[in-house]
Amino acid sequence: MTRLLLAVTLIGSMGITAYLWLDTPESISAGSSDNTTLKPSNRAQSAPSLNKKSGEESATTFVQHTRPAEPDTIPASTESSLRYIASDYAEKIQHPPYSVPITSPQSPYLHWNRHISTPVPILDGTYKAALKLSQYRYFYPEPIQASLVASLPVNQTVLEIIDVRTNQVIETKTVSGDTWQIEPEDDWPMELRLKATLDFETGNDVLTADFSCISPLLSYLQ
């Protein structure tokens, strides 16, 4: 009888031990299953933030690619401009308005006494010729130098000195060649005209050129 009770007690304790041993994995698995059920919720909560960040990064990348490249701007130095303005202003105030220096070598003020000859058609437009004077104004007793500029030779020339105001001939001389010298008189008027009657092999023609002859002050007082 005693053995039977021990056997029953042994079997019962083994059954309890087995039950407890089998029940522990279920609780562990249940706990693990509970934990796994919580993880999807955490992922679900973090998914919008990840999507939001990726969307912002995509938008930033798109703006960077679509935005036109800005040109490199180099700040211009105003030192050279101010130096030029100061130099120009200093040059302007260096001389008074009535005494501005002439910088151009072709200025007519530097060549105030230059005679400018103009070729004109002669012999019915077949040729061109001009009377050329060494200068525009002469000062007595400076000789008057004149010449003929033509594309054909001249046989003989009749020169006349005419008073421009009265149209009166004050001297006449016959010359040859194409270069002449005229000696002025102290009683000549100031405004004069040189008239040249030219004799060519193919015909005759006339050229004129105006000039000034300034006599001494005593000649005006007489």
Phi, psi and omega in degrees: 000317179298320179295324181293320180294320178297320179296317181295318180296319179297316181295321181293317178295324177294322179294320179296317180298318179296321179297313180297323180292321178288331183283334182293315176300326180295318179294322178294316179295325178295317178296319179293323177295324177295319180295321179293329177289335179281330184297317178301325180294321177296319178296321180296325179287324182277343181299315179300320180296320179294318179297322180295316180296317179295325177293319178295319178296320179296318180296319179296317178297320180294318179296320179296325181280327184271338181288129180295145181290128180282135180292151178288121180259126179253120181298124181282137180276130180271002183294316181293321180295316179295324178295320179293317180297317180296320179294318179295319180293320179296324179291325181290321183272359180290325181239143177291161183301331182275000182221049179280128181293150179268118183261335182276126179291345180264009182295137179294341179289335176280341182233054185293339183251020180275132175269126181257114180267144181238115177296139180232154178294140176228165179052055178061032176084006180288323181230176175230147180206164180204150172268131182239127177255151180293334177201171183270322180245134177243149180241119181305136005263034181296129181289151181266117180260125181224157180206163179253130175250107183213160181266006177217153183288152179248141181278312185206150182224136174253116181261138177229134174259121187240139173284120185296323184289321184254350183060031180262137177279120183256347176199146178221138177208148179255130184228166176236168182079193182237013176226131186223156176229131183239128178269120183283164175252154184287345179260010178291147174290166185283319182266115185232163177226131176263121179246127181240118174265112190259135179248107177258169178293332182260001179153184181242153176204170186231137175231150179226158176206130181267148177204177180237144176230110185266119180269167178297161182296329180297328181292334178281334181279339182287000000 
